[in-house]
Amino acid sequence: MTTTTPGTTAEAEVELAIGGMTCASCAARIEKKLNRMPGVEATVNYATEKAKVTYAADIAVTDLIATVEATGYTAQEPTPEPAHVEGGDGPAAEPDDGLRPLRQRLITAVALAVPVIAMAMVPALQFEYWQWLSLTLAAPVVTYAAWPFHKAAFTNARHGAATMDTLISVGTTAAFLWSLWALFFGTAGTPGMTHPFELTIARTDGAGNIYLEAAAGVTAFILAGRYFEARSKRKAGAALKALLELGAKEVTALHDGREVLIPVAELKVGDHFLVRPGEKIATDGTVVEGSSAVDASMLTGESVPVEVSVGDGVTGATLNAGGRLVVAATRVGADTQLARMAKLVEDAQNGKAAAQRLADKISAVFVPVVIALAVATLGFWLGSGAGLTAAFTAAVAVLIIACPCALGLATPTALMVGTGRGAQLGILIKGPEVLESTRRVDTIVLDKTGTVTTGRMTLLGTHTADGVTEAEVLRLAGALEHASEHPIAQAVASGATAQVGTLPTPEDFANIAGLGVQGIVEGHAVLVGREQLLAEWEIHLPVGLERAKAEGEAAGRTVIAVAWDGEARAVLEVADAVKETSPEAIRRLRALGLTPILLTGDNRAVAESVAAEVGVDQVIAEVLPQDKVDVVKRLQAEGKSVAMVGDGVNDAAALAQADLGLAMGTGTDAAIEAGDLTLVRGDLRSAADAIRLSRRTLGTIKSNLFWAFAYNVAALPLAAAGLLNPMIAGAAMAFSSVFVVGNSLRLRGFRAA
């Protein structure tokens, strides 16, 4: 996966898969080490677990890998994936393998920690030898279940760094080792020993106190947070897979006049292949036989199907909505538009800096301070002649009281409650990194087709000539259009059925490629299509219908004419209808302080008409997929924090590039996977609700973190002074945890506006 770029100094680029990162600070450390190498520029993304490295030609990839490994992590060049995934279990099995051991450790920790905590906190459960049962249950939790924390702490220590893993490891290990000392060499192992509730401040030698519930409980809580975080990261890179899955898997190739079904990967430039109505076009090419309407909305955002005939270009993964086509392949594999869009999504994901988790930011200072305070406490009490036992009691108390039980709950509990409430409202939040972005966004870019509009053609208006009723027009035109597979024809037929009921069956029907349809309905010779179709029969629109046609086209609608028995009788307006909820959604987004911008691949007249209807002032129209990414980048370069709402593959790269991507759940898998938030209902109003809920959840996490640290700050001086009774420490830790959980549960009361 190495490419060379020309220039005065030869450079190469490689993408490395990084293993062993446990927090965003790990990514920062690797990036810092790589960038210290002469001739190397690196960006490490914690979310995707990849490093994108540009390096001088005289540097070997093995040197880059060696640098990463010397930092304490693993690196390798990703194995190339097949161009088309056939739905096997191979790719899906890998993330499962990463989650399974974490899930097993979590289950072990919870099952064993619950009785340990219960016995320590409920005197009625403290039977004669309860402390030895606690030791038996806590030992596997602190060793096996907490092993990832110990391993990460050891790795960080080797490289002179400290993270939350360090504090968890040191705190739980200190609590466990002190409990072992108290049980075997102190008085805690005496049969009948209990932990009474004595909420007093007094100096103690600690020989009769055990802290097994703190060691086991903290491990279980932190593992739970890590597990839910890992689940949210499982789908990293799934946008690329969804893009590749979008393409056809097999194609009917034409070899010497014979139809042969082959895998798309075997198709070569110049090969001819057949595309039947309803099939996906296998790859980019040029039509050499036939004519049809091609639905390209998933790639271009164009709501109206495009008419194609011999000589016209078509794009892979678009849908043949009409007749039979024979296409000559012009681009295959990585050269296709679909593959290039996949590359755009990948670049946007790798270029988006991984948000530093709030706890990791604070712990960068907090962890070393706590460890230094524990050492200073030990030194002070030893120097003051208080004795070794009392000095160690105070030092260990500092570590235990600082061990981040509530801190470990702060993010995952708020996130779980917030995301659970969001799911009830049709809002899916992918992870804690998303929430920071919702606070900063000030501009929201809205895709038109399928987001602001319904994404399907709808009959919006009927204009009749004098003496002709609307019901009569819809009955005859709808009957004829019902026999056609064209999306516009189906819109007319559906609209007619809804208004007049059952339609008659045409006695004769013919499709005129690119113009419309003609036939006999109830004895009338009926024409439905472009004005040019009527002109071929020497039929012209009267002044009233001509005016209605011009007004409809000025509003960006597709206008078709209806004639029968030699006279023009009506014109019908068909367009992608605006969702009824979109205007209200725009008002809600403005109320949140966001500036809406309509972005679409459709023509300007259509875009401006839709914008005026929903109340959007800024319109950017007629843009290609790569242009959508450029628009987002330009807005970001202007200092704006950009949210993007979209539903099509054409939006996937822009969703990934935006500071906050909101994908409509009614859209494609590629868009959903590239987005940070998924709006299941397909209702734009839920975009405003999603941002409100995310901001509320972020606020809850921040208040949780504040109180978790406030508890530490208040209790640490008592611990350092040797005045912290174990029961006070346990009660304070329990209260901080209960407070954090209770504060998080308030999110269950969130209501959609």
KAQUIKA-V773854 format. One record per helix or strand of 2 or more residues. SS is the DSSP state (a for helix, b for strand). FROM is the first residue (numbers start at 1). TO is the last residue. If there is no record, write none. Layout:
<<SS;FROM;TO> <SS;FROM;TO>>
This chain:
<<b;3;5> <b;11;19> <a;24;35> <b;40;45> <b;50;56> <a;61;70> <b;74;77> <a;90;121> <a;123;125> <a;130;145> <a;147;158> <a;164;184> <a;212;233> <a;238;246> <b;250;255> <b;258;263> <a;264;266> <b;272;275> <b;284;289> <b;292;295> <a;297;300> <b;306;308> <b;313;314> <b;319;320> <b;325;331> <a;333;335> <a;337;351> <a;358;383> <a;388;402> <a;405;424> <b;427;429> <a;432;440> <b;443;447> <a;448;452> <b;453;464> <a;470;481> <a;487;500> <b;508;512> <b;516;521> <b;524;529> <a;531;536> <a;543;554> <b;558;564> <b;567;578> <a;582;591> <b;595;599> <a;604;614> <b;618;620> <a;625;637> <b;642;646> <a;649;657> <b;660;664> <a;669;674> <b;677;679> <a;685;720> <a;726;749>>
